[in-house]
Amino acid sequence: MRKEPMSRDGYDLLVKEFKFLKDVHKPEVAKEKQVAAAHGDRSENAEYQAAKEKLRHIDKRLFYLNSMIEKAVIVDPETLDHSRVCFGSRVHLRNLDSDELEVYTLCGALEAEVENGLISIHSPLAKAVLGKEEGDEVVLHLPAGKKEYEIEKIEYIPIFNLKKNIPNEDDFRFR
C-alpha cells in the first residue's frame, strides 16, 4: 500500500470531511430518501431517485476518504531540513529555456492546488527536485519534450498559509 504523506492540517481537514459526511450529511440524505419514499411509487419519484444517487456519491467519497486516512503519513515540514528539497519545501526554479521564475511547494496529493503553486509530492516535477540543493540543475522529461531548471532558492512556508481553497462543511455537501 502506497503511503500518502500530508501535513497535520491536511490530515485534520481530511478527517473533518469524513466525519461530516458520515455523521451529518449521510443521515440527512437518508432522511430525505425516507421522506421521498413515503410519497409513493419509487420508480417515478424524482426526489427519491435524487436522494438515492446522493447517497451513492457520499458512500463512494467516504470509501475514498477512508482509504486516504488509512494510507496517511503525517509529516511536519517545519521539523525538516529545507537545505535540500523535501516535503513542504517551497522551491524557486529558473526555467533555463525561457528564463522565467516558477515557484512550487511540495505537498500531499489532497493538499495540492496546482493553480496556486502547490504540487503533489507524487508529481513528476516534485520527484525530479526532491533531494536537490540550491544551484542544482534539474532535467524533467515530459511527453512534449524536456524542461531544464535551476534551483535558485529553497524555503519553508507552511502549506496552509499558501492554500487559497480551504473547503468548509458546506463544500463537503453533495447537491
N, C-alpha and C positions, 0 to 999 in steps of 0.2 A: 504494500500500500504506500503510495507516494505521500509524503508528509507535506503539509501546506503551512509554510511559515507566514506569520502575521503578527502585527503589533497587538499589544494588550487592548488598545482602543478598538482595533478591527475585530478582535475576538469578542469583546463585550457587545459590539454592535450586532454581530452575527447571532449571539445568544439572545440578545434583546428581540431581534426579529423572530427567531424560532419560538421564544416564549409567547410573544404577542400573537403569532399565527395559531399556535396550539391552544393557548388558554383563553384568548379573547375572540379573534376573528373566526376561527373554525366553529366554535359554539354559536356565534351569531348567525353564520351562514347556515348551519344545521337547523337552527330555529326557523330561519327564512324558508328553508326547504320543507320543514314540517308544516308551517302555516300554509304554504302554497299547495302542499299535498292535500290539505283539507278542503281545497276548492273543487275537488272532483277529478275528472279524467286526467291522469298524469301525462298521457301521450300527447295531448294537445294543450298542455298547461305551460305557457312560456316562462312564468315565474319559477315553476318547479324545475324545468329544464335548465334555466339560468343558474339557479342555486346549486343544482347537481354538478353543473360544469365548473362553477366556482370552487366547490369542494374538491373536485378532481385536481384543479390547479393548486389549491392550498396543499393538498396531500403530496403532490409532486415537489413543491417548493420545500415542504417540511422534510421530505426524504433527502433532497439535495443538501439542505442546511445541516441536517443531522450528519450526513457523510462528511461535510466540511468540518464540523465540530470534532468528529472523531479523528480526522487527519490533522487537526490544527496543532501547530507547534508555535507557542508564543515566544517571540523574540523581542527583547528590549533593545532597540537600536542605540539607545542612549549609552548603554554599557559597552558598546562595541568600539573598536579602534578604527576610526574612519581615515587613517592614513592610507589605507587600501580600500577599494570599493567593496562594500558589503551590504547586507540587508539594511535598508534605511538611509543609505548614503545618497546625497544629492550630488550628482555628477555634472560638471560643466564640460561639454565636449565641443571641440572645434572641428567642424566638418572640413576636412582638408581639401575637398573639391570646390566647395562654394565659399569657404572661409566664414561661414555663418556659425554662430554660437548656439548650441542646443543644450538645454538643461533638463535632466531627468532625475527622478527619485525612485529608487528601487523599493518596492513594497510587495505585500501579499496580493494574490490574484483578485481577491474580493475587495481590496482597498484601491485597486488601480483606477485611475481616471486619466486615460491617455491624453485627452484634450487639455488636461492641466499638468502634464508632465510627470504623472505618477504611473510608472510602468511595472508590470508584474515581474517578479524575480524569475519567472519561467520564460520571459520573452527572449528572443534571440539577442537583442541588444544588451539586456541585463546579463545574460550568460557570457557575452563577449567581454564585458567590462569588469565582471566580478574578479576580485583579487588584484586588479591593476592599481598602479600608483599615478600620481600627478606626473605628467611628462611622457607617460607611456602612450604608444600608438596602438590603435585597435582597428582591425580589419573585419568588417561584417560582410559575409557573403549572403546575398539576397537573390531571389529569382530574377530581379531586374538588374542585377549586377552587384558589384561590390561597393561598399562605402568605407571610407577611411576617416578615422577620427583621432584627435589627440586629446588626452585628458588634461584639461587646464586647471581644474580645481575640484577638490572633493570636500564636502562639508556635511554637517548633520543639522537638519531642521526636522522637528517632529512631524511625522506623516500627516497627522490630523490637523496640523497647523496649515498644511498646504491644500488639503481637500476642500473642494468647493461644493460638493454634492453629498452632504451627510443626510441620509434618509431618516425620517421620523416615522412614528406609528402610522400616520395617515398614508405614507408612501408604501407601507407594507401591505396595505389592503388590496384585495382583488376587486375590481369593479365590474 
